[in-house]
Amino acid sequence: MKSISLAVAGFLSTIIGATLIINTPMMAKTEQKMHTRISQDRLEALAKYTKVIQTVEQYYVDELNITDIVNKSLEGLLANLDAHSSFMTKKAFKDMQIQTEGEFGGLGITVGMRDGALTVISPIEGTPADKAGMKAGDIILKINDKSTLNMTIDEAVNLMRGKPGTPIELTVVRKNEPKPLVIKIIRDIIKVDSVYTKKIEDTDILYIRVTSFDKKVVRDVKKALAKKRGKIGGIILDLRNNPGGLLNQAVGLVDLFVDKGVIVSQKGRIKSENQVYKATKPGTYKEIPLVVLVNGGSASASEIVSGALQDHKRAVIVGEKTFGKGSVQVIMPIGHGEALRLTVARYYLPSGRTIQSKGVEPDIEAFPGEVNVVKDQFEIKERELKKHLTTELEKLENAKKKKAKKAEEEKKKKDKKLIRKEDLFKDNQLKTAVDALKVLQITQGTQKGK
């Protein structure tokens, strides 16, 4: 304990020494009192911290070394600042570097802390977690046999990451489910296409799905728009269950549809870290009607895109309220292989509103599920009659089976790039987005006619 006390005393001596150098006779007495008070407050706070550490080391039921005590206190400090700040030990920092720079086996979910609970922001489309049935908003109670209560995000991520091909069990609480669900997942290398496009059947609407904001998003969206230039009557940008990613890609995507003004600003305590990102005019698709789809799994960069387009009145936002993650974290190494993940700023949309803990409210609220369609009884009877006649004519059509099968295979290949009318009725949010876009097309066409 002597070494800690001496370290604190040395630290305080430095502060007091600095104060003596700064406090020249030229400075006002009020300023002297202020500096003295600040030094005394720091002295008292550090003395209290040292006393608590000494007491824990001396009397706690289990023997703890001084490094463990300090590390635990730092973990508690950072965790209590906000849900995204954390202290990383040497092992945790190394694991984080592997996660961001290397290839590893994972589940394909993005998690965050909401009200102290480990919550799925969204499963990434096509990944093991998505295929196993994980959903945005799921609260993870247990990872295998370990409770997630009082567990940090880094600890949870480290437990979920593992060798490809190995199994894991997640116990989750899901809204409207009477009891916790146990979901079994096999880890795999996470590789997904971040952008893909489809055409809505019998329309000039281009559907663009962005699953996450990796470094290729703006390039791929530009390519899709250029390929269809002159043939697009409207765009549906689907950001549902998109957990975010690179800020520059979010800014670049908004810049494709907005030609001037602020896209997003970043503000913190350090003025030099404050930044404002603005739209540029070249290459803007300003005239094409645009609808953006979001839900509770849309977070971070997705919220910047949808919120900025909403503030610029450039797009209609359809779906559900977004997750609400609008803060900026940086990794700060502190020596000995350890680091801090610290929230240093928040994002603000063009109107000045913040996303953090509030999310983006859709202009048109639409819930997931199928569209209820009232079936025409006459149509059903007619269909049954046709079915009967078809059965009677089967003998005449045997010769055509091979040709029909080949045509069907060709149709399926084309269908991968096509969203059919019957598909729309299986996705209420997408159907609502298409209807909203058709209204925009009519409205904007009328305004141009004037």
Rosetta blueprint (number, residue, H / E / L):
1 M L
2 K H
3 S H
4 I H
5 S H
6 L H
7 A H
8 V H
9 A H
10 G H
11 F H
12 L H
13 S H
14 T H
15 I H
16 I H
17 G H
18 A H
19 T H
20 L H
21 I H
22 I H
23 N L
24 T L
25 P L
26 M L
27 M L
28 A L
29 K H
30 T H
31 E H
32 Q H
33 K H
34 M H
35 H H
36 T H
37 R H
38 I H
39 S H
40 Q H
41 D H
42 R H
43 L H
44 E H
45 A H
46 L H
47 A H
48 K H
49 Y H
50 T H
51 K H
52 V H
53 I H
54 Q H
55 T H
56 V H
57 E H
58 Q H
59 Y H
60 Y L
61 V L
62 D L
63 E L
64 L L
65 N L
66 I H
67 T H
68 D H
69 I H
70 V H
71 N H
72 K H
73 S H
74 L H
75 E H
76 G H
77 L H
78 L H
79 A H
80 N H
81 L H
82 D L
83 A L
84 H L
85 S L
86 S E
87 F E
88 M E
89 T L
90 K H
91 K H
92 A H
93 F H
94 K H
95 D H
96 M H
97 Q H
98 I H
99 Q H
100 T H
101 E H
102 G L
103 E L
104 F L
105 G E
106 G E
107 L L
108 G L
109 I E
110 T E
111 V E
112 G E
113 M E
114 R E
115 D L
116 G L
117 A E
118 L E
119 T E
120 V E
121 I E
122 S E
123 P E
124 I L
125 E L
126 G L
127 T L
128 P H
129 A H
130 D H
131 K H
132 A H
133 G L
134 M L
135 K L
136 A L
137 G L
138 D L
139 I E
140 I E
141 L E
142 K E
143 I E
144 N L
145 D L
146 K E
147 S E
148 T L
149 L L
150 N L
151 M L
152 T L
153 I H
154 D H
155 E H
156 A H
157 V H
158 N H
159 L H
160 M H
161 R L
162 G E
163 K L
164 P L
165 G L
166 T L
167 P E
168 I E
169 E E
170 L E
171 T E
172 V E
173 V E
174 R L
175 K L
176 N L
177 E L
178 P L
179 K L
180 P L
181 L E
182 V E
183 I E
184 K E
185 I E
186 I E
187 R L
188 D E
189 I E
190 I L
191 K L
192 V L
193 D L
194 S L
195 V E
196 Y E
197 T E
198 K E
199 K E
200 I E
201 E L
202 D L
203 T L
204 D L
205 I E
206 L E
207 Y E
208 I E
209 R E
210 V E
211 T L
212 S L
213 F E
214 D L
215 K L
216 K L
217 V H
218 V H
219 R H
220 D H
221 V H
222 K H
223 K H
224 A H
225 L H
226 A H
227 K H
228 K L
229 R L
230 G L
231 K L
232 I L
233 G L
234 G E
235 I E
236 I E
237 L E
238 D E
239 L L
240 R L
241 N L
242 N L
243 P L
244 G L
245 G E
246 L L
247 L H
248 N H
249 Q H
250 A H
251 V H
252 G H
253 L H
254 V H
255 D H
256 L L
257 F L
258 V L
259 D L
260 K L
261 G L
262 V E
263 I E
264 V E
265 S E
266 Q E
267 K E
268 G E
269 R L
270 I L
271 K H
272 S H
273 E H
274 N L
275 Q E
276 V E
277 Y E
278 K E
279 A L
280 T L
281 K L
282 P L
283 G L
284 T L
285 Y L
286 K L
287 E L
288 I L
289 P L
290 L E
291 V E
292 V E
293 L E
294 V E
295 N L
296 G L
297 G L
298 S L
299 A L
300 S L
301 A H
302 S H
303 E H
304 I H
305 V H
306 S H
307 G H
308 A H
309 L H
310 Q H
311 D H
312 H L
313 K L
314 R L
315 A L
316 V E
317 I E
318 V E
319 G E
320 E L
321 K L
322 T L
323 F L
324 G L
325 K L
326 G L
327 S E
328 V E
329 Q E
330 V E
331 I E
332 M E
333 P E
334 I E
335 G E
336 H L
337 G L
338 E E
339 A E
340 L E
341 R E
342 L E
343 T E
344 V E
345 A E
346 R E
347 Y E
348 Y E
349 L L
350 P L
351 S L
352 G L
353 R L
354 T E
355 I L
356 Q L
357 S L
358 K L
359 G L
360 V L
361 E L
362 P L
363 D L
364 I E
365 E E
366 A L
367 F L
368 P L
369 G L
370 E L
371 V L
372 N L
373 V L
374 V L
375 K L
376 D L
377 Q H
378 F H
379 E H
380 I H
381 K H
382 E H
383 R H
384 E H
385 L H
386 K H
387 K H
388 H H
389 L H
390 T H
391 T H
392 E H
393 L L
394 E H
395 K H
396 L H
397 E H
398 N H
399 A H
400 K H
401 K H
402 K H
403 K H
404 A H
405 K H
406 K H
407 A H
408 E H
409 E H
410 E H
411 K H
412 K H
413 K H
414 K H
415 D H
416 K L
417 K L
418 L E
419 I E
420 R L
421 K H
422 E H
423 D H
424 L H
425 F L
426 K L
427 D L
428 N H
429 Q H
430 L H
431 K H
432 T H
433 A H
434 V H
435 D H
436 A H
437 L H
438 K H
439 V H
440 L H
441 Q H
442 I H
443 T H
444 Q H
445 G H
446 T H
447 Q H
448 K H
449 G H
450 K L
